[in-house]
Each structure stands twice: as structure tokens, then as C-alpha cells.
């Protein structure tokens, strides 16, 4: 028999209980303690808590994007000893009910996960990304920076908000860069349209594009995110380009930029189409001499599912 749950919106005073709910998960790579207070301040995101009696047993976040048409489910948590008892299903059903009541223009739900979903017939898999992660230590980044030359990053520069809106997210550039009409920034899927710029900027630290002459369309863009975790720090990168030279230049740029900003050991993660995984390994392992992380949580295939 399923235990009945009650639900409410999270408040800042729930922080300690939320941290206890998340203890021990994701091998120290949990981000929720660093996101929680920021999420409570956002109008586009609701954090929902699930209780069994007076005990916090679950959490999920509802992130509304795409001009209110899409809600993204994030950060689902269920008390470890209660998993497999139907609590997650109740929490998801309440989240959908909450979204329908408070965001009536929502038409679909999207979720990025590291496993194949087979339980719901109305869900469609839109795309897959390979995720590769590498350990960057003080010694490894000092040696790599010495070997890098300006030509490796000189083709790339910061992308202004205006350029993102007026060039990248207009046709035909966005059709070329994002053929599936999805751009993933730090595991969050968006439609590549100007209405999502504010959402994207809250999910990433830097956006960079290739340098090109006036009147020439850009052929690449990448998003880099500084992401502190419970026991480590991530710099998370997603690159969009079919040009291998530009793709490598973006990876070099983000490696260098992360080294400049973090000043300590960190983990560099790259999200890319499967066709670019071999090239990513070559850059990370042969040219930057980085060691791949030994973690099933980090190295996997991320899949984007959508349901009506």
C-alpha cells in the first residue's frame, strides 16, 4: 500500500532538511545545496517538497521555459530507504498538477536522464549526448597551458547577449547549429529562441562563438558552466559545431578559461553528439594530457525525453 504524501513549496528555512535528503548521493557530485537558495528567488522555477507525515521524503523542481510552453523536471530526490515504493510517481503527478494550475500555457514536459526510459508510452526520445569527464589538477593544467599556443583559442571570443539574440538565435544560424531545435545548457534543454536567453544566462557562466567577418555566419557556439558540487567543482561544456577545428578550439578555450577562474583541482565535462566523442577524447587525452574520471555517474549517455 502506497503511503499518502502531502506537498508544499520549499522555503529558505528548508535548506538543512533538503541537504540531509541529498546526503550521500551522486558520489559527492550533488549540486542542489548550491542551487537551492538561488532557485527560490526565480519566477520561472518552483521547488516542491513531499512529506510523509512530518518527514521530508522527496523533492523536485519545475523549470518553465520556451515562452511558457515547456516545463523541465529537475533535481528529483527521494529518501534513500523509501525508493521503489511509488513515492516518485506521486511526486511527479503533483508536479504536473502544480504546473498546469500555475503555468497554464505549458504544453509539454522534458527531462534529461542518464538511462533509457521505457515506462511511459507518451514519451519521445529527442536526442542523446555522450558525456566525458576529466580530472584537472594543478600540475596537469599548468603543463597543458604551457603547451597551448594562441592559435588554439584565438578563433574564439565571448558572445554578447545582443549577438546571441540578433545572430545566433535567428534563422538560418540556429537551424544550422541546432538542427533538432534544442540547445542543452548545463543539462537543461531549451528551444533556441530569444525568449530563452535569460534562462540560458542563468544556467551558464560563459558563451563563446567563433570569430567571423561582418556578413559571415558563425559556425560554432559553446556554453561553459562553473558548477560547484558537494565534494568537487565542475566546469561543464557543450559545443555546437560540425567543424572539427572550431570544435577543438572551443574545448581548448573552456579548458583554459576554467583553469583561470577556478585556481584549484576541478572536473572538466564535455557534452557532445556521439559523432564528436572520438574527437573530444583526442583533445582531452592526447593534446591536453588529461585523465578520464573513473565514475559511472559522470561518464554516460544523457538522453532528452519529451512528453505531451
N, C-alpha and C positions, 0 to 999 in steps of 0.2 A: 504494500500500500504506500502510495506516494505521500510524503509529508507535505502539508499545505504551507505555502510561503506567503509572506507579506512583503511589500515593496515600497520603497520611497527614494527620493532624490538624495544623493550624497551631499554632505555639508563639510566645511573645513574641519570641524571637530571630529570627523570620522577618520581622520588620517591614520592614527595609530592602529585602529582596528583594521583598516584596509591594508596597512603594511603587514600586520600579522596574518591576514588572509593570504598574502602573496609570499610569505616566507618559504624559502627552500625550493621555489620553482625556477625553471629555466637555467639551472646551473649558475646562478648569480648574474644572469643577463636580464633580469626583470627591469623594465623601465618605469613601471607605474608609480613608484614613490616619487619620481622626479617629474611626472606629468600631472599628478593628481590635483594639486592646487591651481595650476595653470588651466587645466580643463574646466574647473569650476567657474572660472571667470569668462568662459566663452559662451556666446549666444547660440553657436552652431553645434554645440556638443552637450549632451546630458549624460551624467554618470548615475546609474541606477544601482541600488543596493537591494539584496534579497535577504530576508530574515526567516529563520525558523524559531518561533518564539521570540526571545530577545537576543538571539545569537546571529551574528552576521555570517552567512554561509555562501554568498555569491555576489558578484559584481559584473556589470557590463557597461560599456559606453556606446552611445548612439551619436554618430557624427553625420550631420546633414550637409550635403554638398550639391553641386550641379544645379544651381538655382532652385534648390529645394526639392529636386526630383529623386535624389538618391540618398539612402541612409546606409552608412558603413558601420558595421558592428565591430567593436574593438575591445581589447583587453578583458576578454571573458575570464572570470575566476570562479571556481567552485571549491569550497573547503575540501582538502585532500581526502579525508576519510569518508566524505559523502558523495564522491564522484561515482557515476554509474547508477544513480538512484532516481534519475529523471528530473533532477533539480535544474540542470542546464536547459532542458526543454521548457520548463515553466518560466525560467528567466527570459529566454528568447521570446516566448509568446507574450510576456508582459512588455518587453522592449518594443515589439511590433505594435502592440496596442497603444503604448505611450506615444510612439512616433505618429501613428495615424491620428491620434487626438490632438497632438501639439504641432505637427507639421503635416497638415492635410494635403499638401501638394506632392508628397513623396509617392513615387510610383514603383520603386524597386529597392531591393536590399542587396548590398555587395559585401563580400568578405574575402580576405586573403588568408589562406591557411597553408600549412606545410604537409598536407595529406590529401588523399583523394576522398571526396565526399560522394557517398553512394546512397544516402538515406532519403534524400528529397528529390522527387521526380521533376519538380518545377525549377530546379537549379541548373544553370548552364555554366560550363567552364569556359571563360573568355580567353584566358591566356595563361602561360606558365613562364616563370623566371627561374633560372638557376641562381643559387646564392653561394658565393665563395667567400670565405673569411680567412684573414691572415693576421698573424701576430706581428706587431710593430714594436720593437724595443728601442731604447735609446741608441744602442750600438748599431742596430740594423738600419735605423733611419739616418744616422749620421753617415754611414758608409754609402747608402743609396744616394743621399743628397750630394755627396762629393762626386759620384759618378754621373749624375744627371747633368745635362747641359741645357742651355736656354732654349734650344730648338725643340726640346721635348715638351715644353709648356708654352712657348711663345706664340703658338697658333690659337691660344685660348685666352678669353678675358671674361670678366664679370658681365652678367646680363642685367641690365637695368629693368625696373618694373615696366617702364614705357616700352622698351624693346620687346619684352616678353608679351605685352598686350598688343602692340601695334604690328609686330612682325611674326614672332614665333607662333602665337595662338590665332593667327588668321590663315585662311587658305591662300596659296596651296601648301605653305610651310608645314602646318600641323598635320595635313594629310600625308605628307612625305615622312615626317619624323614619328608620327604616332598612327600608323596605318590601321590599328584596331580601335582608334578613337578613345584610347585610355592612356593616361600618363600616371605612373606609380611613383609617389614621392614618400620615402620612408615607410613603405608598406601600405600606403593609403592610395587607393585608385580614384582618379578624377577624370572627368571629361576635359580634354584640352581646350577650354574656352576661357575667355577673360573673366567670367564671373567667378572662377575658382582661384584667381591669383592670390587673393587674401588668404584662402585656405592653404595654398601651396607654401606661401611665405611663412606661415606659422609652423609648417612641418619640416622646413629645411633651413640650413644656415647659409648656403651659397648656391647660386645658379650661374652656370657659365656656358658660354657659346663660343663657336669658332669665329675668329676674326675674318671678315669678308668685306670686300669693297662695296661702296654705295651701289645699290641696284642689284647686287648679287644676293641670292637667297642663301641663308645659313644652312649648313648640312649636319649640324650636330647641336645637342644641348645636354647638359647633365645637372643633376641635383645632388648636393652633398649635405649631410645632416650630422651635426655634432650631437651625440646621444649618450648621456651618462647612464650607467647601469649600476646595479647594487654593488657588484664587485669589480667593475671594469668600466671602460669608456669605449664607445663605438664611434667610428666615422663611417656613415652608410652612404653609398654612391649608386646612383642609377644613371646610366649613359644611354642616350638615344642617338645612334648614328649607324649608317651602313658602311661608312668609310673607315677602314681599319687604321689608317694613320691618325685620323681625328679621334677615333675611339681610344687609341693608346694615349694620345695627348691628354684627353680628359682624365684617364686613370692616373697619369703622372701628375697632372695638376692637383687632383684631390689628395694624392699621397703627400705631395709637398705642402699643400695648404694645411692638411691635418697635422703634420709634423710641426708647422709653425705655430699653430693655435693650441695644441694640446700639451706639448712640453713634457710628456711622460709616456709610458707604455700605453698602447691602445690597440684596438682591433679594427682593421680595415675590411669592410664588407662591400662586395660588389653584387648588384642585382643586374642580370643581363639575360637576353634571349639565349636559348640553348646554342644557337649558331655562333655565338660570340664567346662561349665558355672557354674553348681551347685558346683563343687569343688572350683572354683575361688571365688564364693560368700562365701563359708565356710571359706576359708583362710582370705579373706578381712574383713568379718563382724564378724566372731566368734573368730578367732585367733588373728587378728591384731586390732580388735575393731574399724574398720573404718566405716564412714558414707557414704552411696552412694550419689553421686551428684544428685540433682534434676534438670536435664537438658535433654530435648528431643534431643538436639544437640549431647550430649556426649553419652547417653545410647541408643544404637540402634544396628541394624544388618548391618554390612558392607558387600557389595556384590561385587565380582570381575566379570566384564564383559569383553569379548574379541570379537573382530570382525576382519574379514579378509580384 
